[in-house]
Amino acid sequence: MNKNQRIAFWSTFIGFCITGTISIYFQGAFDDLSFVGSLILTGFYLAVGFFIHKYIKSNPDEVEKWFEK
């Protein structure tokens, strides 16, 4: 992956993590979170990260369009 793809991946993944965490926080998901629940949540975030990585790596031309001025 080139520099633009890494920037696109990390900004998309971090944005997803922040917005996803905020949206489930207001629904009370962290009020009674157990260890197993946190593992499931972490696994879900990593799975989404995998698919974001797969999309960005398989579409380099699309990603380069995002960085054009």
Residue pairs with C-beta under 8 A, 6 or more apart in sequence:
1 9
1 56
1 57
2 60
4 63
4 64
4 66
4 67
5 56
5 57
5 60
5 63
7 67
8 56
8 63
8 66
8 67
9 52
9 53
9 56
12 52
12 56
13 48
13 49
13 52
13 53
16 45
16 48
16 49
16 52
17 45
20 45
20 48
24 30
29 41
33 41
56 63
